Amino acid sequence: MLRQLILLTAVCGALGNGFAKKFGFSKAMTSCLGEDVYYGWRNHVLQAVMACGAEETLLPPFEELEDELQSGEDHADQPVTESLGQDDKSQESNFSSTQTPKREPVFGAVVLKQMAKKVEAKLSNITCILKKLNYLEEDFDVNYDFLREELEISELFATLDGGVKADLIAALDYCQEYEYPENPASPMPKKLQKIVAFLKCERRTRLHVCMKRDVLKNLDDYDLSDLRKEGESEAEVAEKVLHLMWGLEADDELQLY
């Protein structure tokens, strides 16, 4: 059952957390896509979020079912803090002065089951939302065809700049063609691993597109005499500048410890 708890770290890493991060990301998206487009799409997503509030668990099947999660008393509604603070008198033992007291587990079985249920709820919620938006097919494969179609012809993106739209579609192509490495030791079903990887890829490439468009709009701020090669387009130069700025700030990515 402990393997299931690793899911929380994977999902939080993929989706990010924190008000400041979400606020900054929203501001970047509104600047790039336009307020009408971004907030219109966000409200579309929020409708799916609200609809999934009362939905039952919706997850792709696990390759190996965990027997421990299928048995035992249900303690999901019991507060974690209460479980951690309970005194289990049945576990008390008397030790002589020469005996080493047995170390009791910090996280008991009840607490671990609660944690596993919370993780399952998070994962079920995001798969439900993606299904409502038609971003997932019935077999839990990412519906790339619909995602492209939504960008190309949906009224949600009717006023989106053509260049930004083309870059976002190219970003989807990249995410689809990228070979996501599967972790055989992960408790996630393989398709769920791909869903989480897609979410991470889509957000990262969407932000990259918007950063590139911002650099492109402000190319006059850079002296490109030593950077620009003959025949290069402004978009290609903007890509160079963006990678240069990333490399300058990439302290964590270039560390060994």
N, C-alpha and C positions, 0 to 999 in steps of 0.2 A: 504493500500500500504506500510505502514511503516514496516509491517512484512516481506516484501520481502528484506528489507535492511539488515536484520539479516544474510542473506545468505553469505554476504561478509566476515563477521567475521568467520563463520563456515568453509568456504572454505579456507581462508588464514590460519586458525589454523590447518586445516588438511594437507595442502600442504606445509606450511612453506614459508618464504620469506627471502630476503636478500642475497647479493652476497656471503658474507663470509660463511653463512650457506650452500649454494648450493656448493660452492667450497670445503668446508670441507667434505661434504657428498660424492661428486664425488671422492675425494682422498681416502676416506674410502672404497668406492666401487671398485676402481681400484686396491687397495691393496688386497682386498678380492677375487674379481672375476677374476682379471687379466685385463690388459689394453685392450687386443683384444676383450675379451668378453663384458666388460662394454661399451667401446666406440662403438663397433659394435651394441649392443642393443640400446644405446642412439641415434645413427644415425638412426636406424630403427624407433624410436619414433619421432625424429625430422622430418622425412619424413611425418609422420601422422600429425604433427603439421603444416607443410607447406601446406598440402592438405586441412586442415580445415580452413585455413585463409579466404577463400572465401565461406565457406559453410553457409547455412541458419541456423537459430536457431534450435537446436536439444535438446529438453528436454523432460523428461517424463511428462505426463499430471498432472496438479495440481488437488488435490482433491476439492479445492474451488478456482474458478477463481476470481481474484481481478478486480472488475468492473472499478476501477479508472485507471488501466493500459490499459484498452481496449478503453478508451475514452479520449477526450481532444486533444489539439494540440501537435504535436510531436516537442519537443525541444531538441532532443538527440544531435544535432550537435552544440548547443549553448554552449560556454565555461562555466564551473561552476563558475569560478571567476567573469566572466562578469555578470552572473545571480545574484550572491551574492551582487554585487556592484551597481546594478541598483536602481535608485530612482523611486519609484512608486508614482507619484504625486496624483493619484486617492485615495491613502490611507491617504493623509495628513488631519489632523483634527486640529481645533482650540479648545484649552481647556482653561477654566478659571483657576484662581490661586488655586481654591479649588478642581479641577478635577485632578484625576490621569491619566496620559497619558496611552493609551492602548499600551501594549507591543506587538511589531510586531514580528512575527516569524523569527528566525535566518535562518532557512532552509525553503524556500518557496516551493510551489508546483512544480514549474519548476525544482528546484534543486533536489528535491526528485525523480522526474521522471527520471532525468538524472542519478542519483545514481542507481536507480532500473534497468535501462537499462544496465548500466555497469556491475552490478551483474549478470544480465541475460546473458550477453555476456560471462562472465567468465565461468559460469556454462555450457553454450551451448558449449563452446570451449573444455572443458575437456571431456564432454560426446561424442563429435564428435571424439576426439582423441582416446578415448577408443573403440569406434565403429570401427574406421579404423584399429586398432590393433587387432580387434576381441576379445577384453577383455570384451565387453558387448554383450549380446544377443539382438535380435530384440526388446524384451520386456523390455530392460534395466536391466535385471538381470545380475550379474557378471558371466562371463563365466569361472568358475573354471576349468572345464574339459580342455578347450583350454590352460589355463595358465599352468596346469600341463604338458600337452602334449608338449607345447613349451619348457619347461625346460628339459623334458625327451629326445625328439628326434629332436628338431630344431637345425639347423646348427649354429644358433646364440650362443648356449650353448654347442656345441660339445666338446670343450676343457676345459669346467669347471670341477674343481675337483669334484670327485664323492661324497665325504663327504659333501661338500658345497651344491651340487645339492640336495642331500637327505634332508639336513636340510631346504633348501628353500621350497621344496615340503611339508615337515612337517609343515612349517610356513603357507603355503597356506591352508593346512587342518585346522589349528588352526583358521585362519581368516574366513574360511567358516563355521566352527562349532560354532564359537562364536555368542552368541545371542545379536545382537546390539540393545540396548534400543532405541525405537522410541519415539520421542518427539511430542506428539499430538498438542502442541501449535506452533510447528515450521512451517514456511511458505513453507518449502521444501516438495515436494512430498515424500512419504515414500521410494520409490525406490531411489530417489536422496539422501536421508539420508543414505541409505545403501551403495551407491556408495562412498560417502565421507568417511564414516566409513571404508569401505574396503581400500581406498587409504591410510588412516592414519594407519590402521593395517598392511598393506603390507610393507610400508616404515619402520615402527617401528620394525617389526619382521625381515625384511631383514637386518637392521642395527644390530639387536641383534645377528643374525646368524654370521655376519662378526666379531663382537666384540668377540663372543665366539671362533671363529676360531683363532683369534689373540692371545687370552689367551692360547688356546690349544697349539699353536706353541711355546709359551714362558713359559710353565709350570715350566721349570727349574729355572725361576726367583723367584719362590715362595717356601718357606719351608712349605710343606703340611703335616708335621708329626702330627699336632694336628687337621688337617681339613679333611684328607682323611680317610675314613672308609674302613675296609677290604672288598675286592671284588668290590670296585667301579672302574669304568672305568675312563680313562683320560678325556673323554668327560663329564662325570658326575661331576668330580672334577672341570673342567673348568667352568661348569655352576655355581657351588657354588662360585668360585672365582669372577665370573662376577656379581653375585647378591650381594656379599659382597662389591665389589667396587661401585656398584650402590647405595647401602644403605649408604655408607660413603659420597657420594656426593648428596644425595637426600634431599637437604635443602628445596627447594620449595615444594616438594611433601609431606613433613611432617610438614606443617604449617597449622594453623587454621585461620589465618588472613593475 
